[in-house]
Amino acid sequence: PALTANLTFSNDPQTQTPLDEILCADTANNPDALPMLQYTLQELYLQRSDNNELLHSVYTKLGGIEGAIGKKAEDIFIDLSNEQQQQLKSVLSQLITLNHDGKTITSRAARWQTLTNTSQKELVQAMVDSRLFVSHLQNEEACFSLAHEALLRQWPRAKQWINDHKDALAIKSHLQHQAQNWIDEGKSSAYLLAPGKPLQEAQLLLNDKLFRLDDNEHALIKSSIKKTKAKIRVKRVTVALLCLLTFTALLMSFTSFKAQQHAQKKQLEAESLLGFMVGDFADKLRSVKRMDLLDGISNKALEYFTNQTDESGSLFGFSDNKAQFNNRFQYAQTLEAMGEVAYSRGKTDEAFTAFENASTRLEALLKIKSNNLELLTLAGANAFWLGQLHYDKSDYAATEPLFKKYHTYSETMYSLAPNDFNSIMELSYSHNSLGSLYLKQFNYTSAKQRFTESLALKNEALELKPNNKNLLRDKADTISWLASTEERLGHFNRALDMFNNATNELRIMLNKYPNDASLYKGLASNYIQQSYLLSYLSDKSLAYEKAEQATTAINIARLQDPANKQFQRSYFRFLALQLVLSKNIQTENEVNEILNFLAQEKFNNTEIINTQISLIQYFSQRGFYSKAEALLKSLEQSDDYREQVNSLNEDGLGSISAIVNLANAKLTPNEEEKKIYCQNALNILGSKKTKSLHYTFPLIQAHTCLNKDAKITNLKNSLTKLGINNFEL
């Protein structure tokens, strides 16, 4: 809705933080988040600038999320006349009551007809106009109530009134519940007020002009005083209620059209707000990886839109096709948000159900408006997430048609709006998704083509937004994907150049954003990829330099974000590789640091496994064979390691399993066992469809170990030309 209405957000003039990010942060830290946010967004929208900008100055003036309602209420109250202000106590007495527990303050609806004078009505109307109260129908009667109970906690005048009248409220609440019980039990005399204090307090309340009692409460008090006249009083109350209902029915038939229009207006306002919450606001939460905050909101939104769909033919249903379309779109949008929330919490079955339901509704909407950009964006995202669920399970055959479907939607968007930033980025992301899939399918030529297209589109988008931080980060990431693809194609030097290009992009960004830990993580990852490639050369100095740079960068990231476990694991993996490549003899402290870290971890991810393997190589190279054997044994005996080897596909732990066999071959003194280990490695690596050094180098090592290197002369010569010539274990 904000995008459709061309709304933008201003920045905090001191911190330059966008207003929408401030709203996200304040919402996450406030127990009354949803009602506060709803009211604040409405006020920001009503007080927007002439160029449709939601202003930080207005947000500050309102007093932020917590102060908005209370401040607004006080502002409205101060502007009222003295006569109108004096009616506040009477109005509050009709709106505030206690829950059944007799302790918790809550609100209730009050009838317009209970307002006894013009000043009271003017006070209530002023609050309704300011959206602090809402006017509505209840039991076919015109009523008003608090828009949000947060007003009782945030407005000092309301809080003071509650504190001053706690005893009276308790009596009133008790009387209200007693009267209801009396009515529920057929006005049995057993439920009348007991003589003594209960009846005396009720009589005092009856004479209190501040608190207005309804007919049932009056009837209960009078029946308790004069039991003998109970039948007469019941008849009078019945006649009075019948007259009241008759009058109300006549009044509502006269004003029904106006009431319907008012209800529809309120409904549209509610839908716009809910649409914003699961649309533009969800995008902001998605960018900070806090989609979990949408959990309750998305469920409420789904319930609302479900009810509206069920009641579309009712009096207050949607009266035109546009409204029906918007409702159905927001229904699908809500399902999509629920799917992302479930995915972020690891509930994949729940996520799949939500995405599937959203897909069904989106396809139906596309038959109505096939060229709607917002609809195409959501449909593309839906296809991506359904594909991602299959991708996570390594079911690439099921992933491909869904990623291609995402690409088709993105191509349609681009053809409709080739200069639209969102259209360009969606098409770029769809190419990236297909590229990552083709890598898993060993279709490296197609993967390279997709990543190249994605990079070209990102450069096109940069012409529109040259300083967009996320876009610049995505560009560096795509260059890294291209580098990895070139490496798998056997283009050693080209891969190194592209990894270097990615590091240059990230270093430029870090000059502007030195406190962004994720940028340091990206920089470190590119350095370590270069180090791994360079480590195959006979001269390890360049490889060591890159490993040292990677360790330095990831250490900055983990110091900036010490709670990030991924940063911790990467740090020790990079440090372990640095030690393997180091010529320094004094490395005992670093080795012990890594060993202490590994002692607290399990071999349930490649970071930890690679760290252990690097230490095995380190000890083996330096002649500490018993230590290397102990580490190798602990790795192979780990159930977590075996599960990882069995669960990941060929492009995952295949080379790691081969390297473990080659490590065993190097350490065993038995020549027969050595041949067996080398043959195991050869069996693992022999069927690979990649020219990656991470596979070809250990493949040549296995052949050399078995004295079969004559079979791979061409492959060996190609590596020798690169300066890689030591294939001994």
N, C-alpha and C positions, 0 to 999 in steps of 0.2 A: 504493500500500500504506500509506503514512503516513496519508493522508487516511482510508482505509477503517478503519484501526486507531485513528482519533481521536488520532493522535500530533501533538504540537506541538513547536516549537523555542523554547528560552529565548534570552534576549539576553545579550550580554556586558555585565556590570554597569557597566563603565567607558565603553564606546563605544556601548552600546545596539545594536550590530550583531547581527542574528539569527544563531543558530548555523548555520542552513543556508547563509547567505551566507558565513560564515567557512569552512565546509566547501568551498564552491565555490572560494573564493580559495586556500585551502591546497592543494586538489587540483590546481589549474591550475599551481602552482609546484613540484610534487613529482614527481620521475622515477618513484617507486614509487606513483603516485597510486592506481591501481585496487586493488591488494591492501591498501594502507594504509587506503584509504577503506572497503573492504569490512569489514575487521576493526574499524575505529573505529565504523562504523555498528552493527555487531553488539553491540559493548560498550556503546555509548550506549543501544541498545534494551534490553539486559539490565539496565542500571543506571538505567532511566528512573524518573521520580518516580511517586508514587501516582496522580497525575492525568494519567498518560501524556504527560509532558513530557520531551523529550530535553534534558539539562541541560548548560549551558556549564561548570558547575563540574566535572562528570564529565569533559568534554572536556579541561579544563585539567589535571585530576588524571592523566589518561591521558598527558599530554605532547604533545597535539596529534596531527596526522596522522603525523608522523615518529616521535614517541616512544611511540605507543600500544602497538605490538607489543613493542618492547624493554622498555618499562616494565612491561607486563603480565607478560612472561616473567620479569623479575627479581622481581616481586612474588610470583609463584607459586613460584619457586625458593627464595626466602627462607623461605616458609612450610613447606617440606619439612624432613623430619628430616635429621640429618647423614648417616645411612646412605644415604638416598635422594639427597642432594646429591652424594655421592661417586660415584654411578653416572652422572653427567652425561657425563663424558668417554667412557665406554664407549658410551653411547647415541649421542652425537654422531659417534663413529667409524663407526657403522653408517649414519648418515643423510647424511654429508657426503662428497663425492668431487670429482674434477676432471673437466672436460670433456675431449674428445678432444685439445684443444690443449695439455693438460697445465698450463694456467695459470689458467683461469677456474674459480672455486669454484661448485659447483652441489649440488643435493640429489638423493637417490634414496630409494626406498622400502626399508624394512627389515621383516623378518618378525618377527611377535610371538614365534615359537618360538625365535628367536635370543637372546631375553632370558634370561639364565642364572640370575637370582635374583629374589626377591620385590621387593627394593628397586628393581631396574631396572623391573620391571613397574609398580610403584606410581608411579615417576617419570614413565614414559611415559603412564600412565593420567591422571595429574594434568594433563599437558600436553594430552592429548586432551580432557579435561573442560573445559579452559580455551580450547579451539579453537586452540591454538598448533600442535598436531599434529592430523592426521586419521587415523582408522582406516578401512581400506577393504580390498577384495579385489583381489588382483592375481594373475593366473594361478591363480585358485581357492585362493589362500593368504591368510590373514589377515595384513595388513600395516599398517604405520603410516608416515607421512611428514610432512614439514613442511607446515603449512597454507599458508605463504607463504615464499618464499626471502628475502623482505625481513627475516625474523628473523635471518638470518646477517649482515646488514649493520647491523642496528639494536640487537642485543643484545650488549653489551660482552663478556659471558662467552663467547659463541659466537665473536665476532671474535678474542678472545685465544686461544681453543683452536685456531682455524684458524692463527693466526700461529705458535703453538708447535709445530704438527705439520705444517707445510708440506712438509717433506722426506718424512715418513712418508706423507702424503697423496699426494705425487707417486709414491712407490714403489707404494702401494696402487692408485692409478689405473692406473699402467703395468701392474701385475700383472693387474688386472681386465680391461683391454682386451686384454692378451696372452692371457689365458685365454679370452676370448670369441673372439678370432681363431683360437685353437687348436681350439676347439670348432667354429667355423664351417668350418674347413678339415679337418674330420674327424679331429682330433687327430693331424695329420701331425707327424712328428718334426722337420720343418723349422721348426715354430712353437714348439718348446720353448725354454725360457729358455737363453740363451747362458751358457757357463761363465764364471766370473770375477765381476765386480761385479754384473751383473743377478741371477744366481742367489744370490750371497751376500746381497744386500739382501733378496731374497725369503725366504731362510731366516731372516734376522734378524726380519723381519716375522712370520714363522710363529711365532716364540717370543715375540713381543710380545703380552702379555695384553690390551692396550688395543684392538688391531685384530683383529676376527674375520674370518677368511677363509671364503669359501663353499666348497662341495665342489669346484667346478671349479678354483678357485685352489689348493686343497690338492692336487688331482689333478695339476695342471700342475707344481707344485714337486716332488712325489714322482716324477712321470714323468721330469722332467728329471734327478733324482738317479739314478734306477734305470731306465734305458731298457729294460733286459732284462725288467723286470717290468711293462712298460706294459700288456700285454694283461690281466694279472691285475688290475691296479689299475683298468683301464677296466671290467672286469666287476663289481668290487666297487662302484665308483661307480654303475654302472647299477643294480645290485641295491638300493643305498642309495636312489637316486632313486625307483625303483619302490615301495619300501617307504614312502618319504616321501609320494609321490603317493597311494598307497593309504590311508595314515593320514589325509592331508589330505581325501581324498574322503569318508571315513567321518565325519570331524569336521564337514565342511561340510554333509553331509546331516542331521546332528543339529542344527546351529545355523542352518540356512538361513532359517527363519522369522524369527528374531531379527535376522539380518543384513539381510533384506529390509526389515523395519520401520525399521531404522537407516538404510538407504540411502534409503528414501522420506522420512524426516525430513530428512536432509541435502539431498535434492533440493528439498523444499519451502522450506527455508531459502535455498537458492541462487536459486530462482525468485522468492521474495519480494524478495531483494536486487536481482536483475536488473530486476524489475518496478519497484522504487523508482528505479533508475537511469534507466530510460527513461520514467518517469512523473513522479512528484513532483519528483525531482532535475532532470529535463529542464525542468520548468516554471521552476525557479530559473535555469537557464542561459539559457532563452529570454528571461527578463525582463532579463538583462544582455547579451543578444545574443551569447552565446558557445556557440551550439549546436554549433560545430565541435569543442568538447571532447568531444562525445558520439560522435564518428566511430568510434573504435575500439571503444568500449563497445557501441554499437548493433550493429555488425557481429558482435561476439562473442555478444551477446544473440540476434541473429537466427540465428546458427549453432546456438546451444543449443536454441532453441525449435523450429527445423527438425528437429533430431535427435530431440527429444522427440516431435514429431508423427509422425515416421517410425517411432518405436519404441513407439507408444502401446499396442501389444498385447503388448509384451515383459514380462518378469518385473518390471521396475522402471518400467513405464509408469504412466499415470494410471489409478487404480482406481475413480474415480467421476466422474459427470457434472460436478460442480462444479469438480473439478481440471482436467478437460478444457476446460471453458469458460474458466477462468482462463488456461490455457496458450494457447488460441487468441486470447484477448483480448490477452495480452502479446505474442504474435506480431504481431498487427495494430498494437499500440502501438509495437513496435520498428520496423516498416516505416514508420509515420508519422514517428517520430523521424529515421529515415534520410532520408526525403523532405525534412524541414525542414533537415537538415544539408546535403544536396545543394543545396537552394534557396539557402541562405545563402552557398554557394560559387559560385553562378551556373551550376550544372550542372542546367539545367531538364529535359533529357531524362531524366536519372537520377532527378530528383525526381518527374517525372510517372509513371515506371514504379513507383516505390515507393508513391506515393499510390494509383495504380490497384490495385496488389496489395492494399494495405490496405483499399481500398473493397470489394473482392470479399469479403474475410474479415469485414469489419464488417457488411455486409448479411446475410451468413449468420448471424452472431451475433444480429442484431436480430430474426431470425425465431424465435430461442429466447427471448430476453429483450428484448422491445420497450420495456419501461419501466425499464430499467437506466440510471440517470442518468450513471454513469461512461461507459457504452458510448455513450449518446446524445451526450455531450460530445465524445468522440473522433470519432464519426461526423460530427458537425457541423463539427469542425475539418478533417476530411478533405475534406468537400464544399467548405469555404471555400478550402483550398489548391488543389484542382483548379480551382476557379473563378478563383482568383488567377492561375494560370498562363495561362489564356486571357485574363484581363483585361490582363496585362502585354503580351500580343501584340495588344491592341486588338480581340480577337475577342469583342465584347460579346454577340453572339447565343448563343455557346457558354457565356459566363460566367453569363448570367441563370438558366438552370435549376439550375445548381449553387449559386449564392447563394440561390436560393429553397429548395433542398433543405436548405441550412444553416439557413435561417430556420424551415423546418418542424420539423427536429429540435429547434431551440431553443424553439419554441412548445410542443412536447410536453414538454420539460423543465420549462418554466414552469407548464404545466397540472398536472404531477405534484408540483412543489415550488415554489409561488408565493412562498414566503418564503425560499427558498434563494438566497444571494448569487450563487453561480455560475450558477444558472438565470437569474436576472435579468440578469446581465452578458452571458451568451451571447445572450439574446434582444436585448439592446441592441446588441451588436456585429453581429448579423445584420441589424438594421435599418440600421445604419451602412453595412454593406457594400452593401446594395441601394441606399441613397441615393447612394453614390459612383458606382455603376453607372448609375443613372438620370441623374445629371449628365452622364455621358459620352454618354448617349443623348438628351440635350436634353429629357428628360421632367422638367422642373423642379418641376412641381406634385407629382408622385409622390416626387421626391427630398426636397422640403420635408416631406412627410408622414412619410417614413421617418426623417429626422433629428429631427423633432419627437417621434416615438415613442421614438427612441433616447435623447433627452435626458430624457424623462419617466421612463424606466426607470432611468437613471443617478441621477436625484433619488430614486427609490425605493430604490436600492441604498445611497445615502448615508445613509438613515435607519438602515440596519443597520451601516454602517461610515463614520461621518461624517468621520473623519480619514484615510481611505485615500488616500495620495498619488497612486497611479496612477489611481484613480477620479476624483479631483479634476482631474487633468491631462486625462483622457479627456473629462470634462464640458466643460472649456474648449475642447477640440478640436472637440467636437460643435457647440458654439455657433458656432465659426468656420465649420464646414461649413454651418450654417444661414444665417449671414451671407452666405456666398458664393452660396448658392442664392437668397436674397432679392435679391441684386444682379443675378443673371442673370434674375430675374423683373421687373427694372426698378424694384424698390422701394429707391430710393437711400437715403432717410433711415432706413428700417428696417434696411438692411444696416449702415449706420454705427453705429446703436444696438447692434446685436448684436455687431459687432466690438468696440465699447467694453465691452460686458458681458464678453466673453471676456478682454479685457485686465485688467479688474477682478479676475476670478477668478484670473488668473495672478499679478497683483501681490500678492494676498493670500497665495498659496502661496509667493512669493519672500520674504515676510517671515519665513516659517518655514524655508524651504530656500534661503538666499541663495547657496549654492555649487553649485546645480544648473544647469549650463550649458544643458541642454535646455529648462528653463523660460524662461530668457532668450531662447532661440531662438524659442520659441512666442510670447512677448510681442512680440519684434521683428517677427515675421511678421504679427501682428495690427495692429501700428502701421503697417507698410508698406502693408497692404491699405487701411487708412483713408486713408493718404497718397495712394495711387493714385486713389482715388475723389474725394478733395477737390481733387486737382490739376486736375480738369476745370473747377472754378469759376474765375471771373475773379480773385477774391482768393485768392492762393496762400499766404497766411500760415499758415492752419490746416494746409494740406498740408505746408508746410515744417516746421512744429512736429512733426507726426507722423513725418515722415521723419527728423528729428533724433533723436527719441525711439527710433525703430527702429534707427538707426545706433549710438546709445549702448548700447542693450540687446544688440545682436548683437556689439558690440565687447567687452562684458563676457564674453559666451559664448566668444568666440574666445580671449580671454586666459586663461580658465579651462581651455579645451581647445584649445591651440595646434595640435595635430596634426589637428584636424578640418577637412578641406578644404571641407566644406559650409558651415561657419561662415565660413571665409575668403571663399568666393564670395559668400555673402549679404551680408557686410560691405561689399564693394566695390560690389555692386549697389545697396544701400541708400544708400551714400555718394554714388554717381553720381546717384541721383534727388534726393538732398538738394541737390546742386550745381545741378541743373536748376532747382530751386525757389528757390534762394538769390538774394538781391539783393546779396550781398557780392561786391565786385570782387576782393578778395585771396584767390583760390582756387587759385593756381598750384601750391602744394605738394600739395593734395589731388588735383588733376588729374594731376600727375606720378605720384603714388602709385598711382592707378588705372591709368594707362597702363603703368607698370612691371609691375603685376600682370597686366594683359591680355596683355602681351608674352610671358608664360610659359604662357599658357593656349591651349586650342583652343576653337573654337565648336561644341562637341559637347554642350552643354546650355543650357537656357533662361536660367539664371543669367548665364552669360558673355555670351550674345547680348543680353539685356536691358541689361546693363552697358554694352556697346558702343553700343547704340541711345541710351541716356541721354547718353553722352558726345557722340554725334553731335548730339543735340538741344541739348545745352549749348553746343557750339561754334557751331551754327547760330543760336541765339538771341542770342549775343553778337557775331555778325558775323564769326566766324573761319571763313569758308566753305571755305577751302582745307583746313583741318584736318578739318572735318566731312566733306568730300568724300573725303579720304584714308581716314578711318575707315570710311566707307560702302563705298568700293571694296574695302577689305581684307575687309570682312564678306561682301559679295556674291561675291567671288572665292574664298571659302573652300569647299572640298569638304565640310568638316564642317557648315557652315551649310546648304548645299544639301541634304545628306543629312537633316539635322534637319527642314527644311521639307517634304521629300518623305515622311518616315516618320511624322510625327505627324499625328493626325487634325485635324478642323476645330476641335475644342475645345482644340487644343494651340498650334501656331504660326501659325494662320490670321491672327489680328490682327497678329502680329509681321510677317508677310510684307506685309500691307497697309500697316503703318506704315513699313516700309522703302521701299515704292513712294512713299508720300506724302513721305518725307524726300527722295527723289530729285526729286520734283516741285518741292519748295521750293527745292532747290539749283540746278536746271538753269536757265540763262538762256533756253533755247529753249522757246517757247510750245507748239510741237507736241509736243515730248518731254514737257513738263509735262502736257498733256492725256492722252498715252499712259499715263504713270505713274498719273495719277488714275483713268483708266478701268480699269487693272489692279487698283488697290485696290478699286474699285467691284465688279469682277467677283469678287474674293475674298470681299468682305463681303456682297454682295447676297443670297446664299442662306442666310445664317445664321438659325438658329431661336432666337436669344437676344435679350433686351432689355438685355444687359449694356452698360454705358457703354464698356467696352473695345472693343466692336464698333460701337455706335450712334454714338459720337462721331466716330471716323474715317470712318464711313459718310457722315455729314453733311458732313464735311470734303471727301470725294471728290465728293459732289454739288455742293457749293459751288464747288469748283475747276472743275467742268465746267459751271457755271451751270445746274445742274439741280435746285437746292434747292427749286423749286416743287413737285417730285414728292414731297417728304418734309416738307411743311409741318406735318402733325400731329406727326411725330416730333420735328421741330425745336422746335415749340412746347412739347412735353412737357419737353425739356431746358432750354428758356429759363425755364420756371416754377421750375426748381430753381436758377436763377442761373447756368446755363451758356449763354453767349451769344457767345463768340468762337470761330468755326469756321474762321477763316483758317488757312492752312498755317503 
